[in-house]
Amino acid sequence: MKAVARELSATVRVGLAAPRGWGSRKHPAARPCEDVVVLVHGLLATAGAFSPVIRHLREELSLDVRTFTFFPGASLDRIAHSIARAVADHPHACRIHLIGHSLGGLAIRWYVQEHQHDPRIAQTISIASPYRGVDLADLFPPRLRAVAFPLQDQLAQIVARAPEHLARVPHMSIVAQNDQLIAPTNAILPGAPSYVLHDTGHNGALFHPKLFQVITREISRRVPREELGG
């Protein structure tokens, strides 16, 4: 019951944050050689859900952060084009880190594997992303399932082609142990390392303190120590 209550609370927080997510936003850093983070939200959310992550990235690493919001039903290709625009807005960035929650995690891998992506992409990080599908999809009526979970062929393509792209753009899969939508094993991109957030669910992962630690660690590994803010 505690886990359910925590996930319900997190889902409410995501909903309340939705109005803050509309529009494309920059959260500039104060370092001359920018490491830019582009955050991509999940289905039925907005970029407002990333408010705690944005605050952490700016305070702990002095990173430049870019967010945007897309409408429900947006295809992976459409989201990938939005990622490309967000990346292009930072022509002087040294490295770009892509982080996506749920559907957003699928979109960032689709962008680097299936599109002409920016060579400055240093890594991708997914949070509770259903690389092998959504466990509850079969419980939805067919029409709603077609709208909410239309990506089966593209998921298979992401998974099948991941190994050939990981050496070029590394990935970290962050998994929510108590995710009621996605089994932990389904949220791992094959061939890439993973990290399990214990005692949290699909939306609760966005607010889990360990999430901030893992993101900080993964970004710091790819930024020269002398360039890190603090």
N, C-alpha and C positions, 0 to 999 in steps of 0.2 A: 504493500500500500504506500509506503514511503516513496518508493521509486516512481509509482504512478503519480503521486502528488507532486513530486519534483518535476516530472516531465510536463504535467499540466501547467505548473507555474511557469516553466520555461516557454511553453507554447503561448501562454498569455503574454509573456514579455515580448516574444517575437511579434505578436499581433499588435501590441501597443506601440512598438517601435516602427511599425509600417509607415505611418505618415512622415517620419523623418527620412525615409529612404528614397523618396521620389526625386528624380533629377540626377544628373551626373555631378559628382562632387570630388574635389581635390582637398586633401588634408596635408598641406606642404610640410616638409621637414626643414631642418636648418643645416644641412650638410652640402658642401659644394659638389661632391661626387654622389649623386643620388642613387640609392637603392629604392626602387619603387615597388610597392605591393599593390596588386590589383585584386580586390575581393569580389567574388561572384556568389550571390545568394542562391537559395534553393527555391523550390516550387512553393507558391502561396505565401511568399515572404517578400520583403524588400531589403534594400541595402541597410536599412535602419537596424536590422537584426545584428549587424556587425559592430554596433557602437562600442561594446566592451573590448573587442579585438582591436579596433582602431585606436582607442585610448591607450591600450597596452603597447601597441607598436610605436606610437609616437612618444610615449613616456619612457619606455625601456630602451628602444633602439633608435629613436629620432628618425624614423623612416617616413618617407613620403607615401601616402596611401590614396588610392583611387577607388571609388565605388560607382556603381550605376545600378539602376533597377529596370527589370524587364517584366512584361506582362505574363500572367499564367498562359500556358499554351505555346510559348516561344520555343522554336526548334533549336536544336544544338547548333545548327548553322547560324541562325540569327544571333544567338548569344555569343558565338565565336566571333562574329563580325563586330559586336559591341566590345568584346575583349580587345580586338585589334584596334579599334578606335581609342580605347582607353590607353593602350600601350603607346599608340602613335602620339598621344598628347604629351609624351615625355621624351622628346628627341635627345635630351642630354643625359638621360639616365645611364648609369654604368651597367646595372643589372636589374632585371625585373622578375619578381616572384609572384606567381599566381596561386591564390588560395580560394577554394570553392567549397561550399557546404551543399551536401545532397546533390541536387541537379547541377548546381554550380561546379561541383567537383568533376562531374562527367563532362561539362562544357569545356573546362580548361584542358582536359586531356584530348578532347575532340579537336580543340584549337591547335595544340602542338603536334598532333598526329595526323590530322586530315587537312589542315590549312597551311598556306604559306605564312608561317609564323615568324615573329621577330626573333633574330638570332641572339638577342640579349636576354631571352628567357633563361633564367638560371635554374629554375625548378618549379614543380607544381606540388601542392599539398591539398589533399581532399579530406573533408570532414564528413563522415557518415554518408558516403556516396554509393549508390546501389549499382556497382559494376556488374553484378550478376542478377540484377532484378530486385523488385520489391516483393517481400514475402506476402504482403496482404493484397497484392494486386488482384488475385483471383476472387477476393471477396467483394469487389466493386462490380456494379452493373456494367455490361459490355460497353455502353456508350460512354459512361464516365471513365472506364478503364482506358478507352481509346484516347481520351483527352489527357488524362493524368499520367498514363504509362505507355506512351506510343513508341518507345525507343528500343524495343528488344533487338532488332537487327543492328542498330548502331552500337548498343552495348556489346554485342558479340564482336563487332568490328574493333571496338576500343580494346577489349580484352585480348583478342587474337593478335593485334598488331603492337600491343604495348612492349613486348620484349625487344623489338627492333628499334624502338625509339628511346628506351630508358637510358641508354648510355649517353645519348645526346641531351635529353632533358630528364633529369632524375625526378623521382616522385616519392612522396611519403603519404601513406594511407592512414588516417586517424579514424579509429573505430570506436563507436559507443557500445559498451558492454550490454546495456539494457535497452538497446534500440528495438522498438516494437514493430518497426517498418522493415528493417533490413537486418538479416542475420549477420553477425560479425564477420564471418568468412566471406559473405557476399559483398562486403564493403572494402575488400582488399584488392588492389590492382595487382594481378599476377606479375611476379618478378621484382616487385618493389617492396621495400621494408614497410612495416606497419607498427602502429602504437595503439594500445587499447586504453581508453578512458573508462575507468571502473565506476560503477554505481551512477551511471547517467544514461540518458536516452537520446533520441534523435535530435531534438531541439536543445535539450539540456547540455549537449556537448559544446554549444556555442558559449556557454557561461561557465564551463568547468575550469578551475584554476590550472589544472594540468595542461589544458589546451594551450594556454598562453606560454607555458614553459616549453612545450614541444615546438611550437611555432618559433619562439625565440631561438631555441637551439638549432633548428634546421636552417633558419636564415643566417644566424651567426656563423655557421659552418662555411658559408659561401661568401662572406664579406670579410675582407682583410681586417685584421684586428685594429689597425691604425685608423680605419675608416669608420668604425662603429661609434655611434654617438653614445651619450650617457650623461 
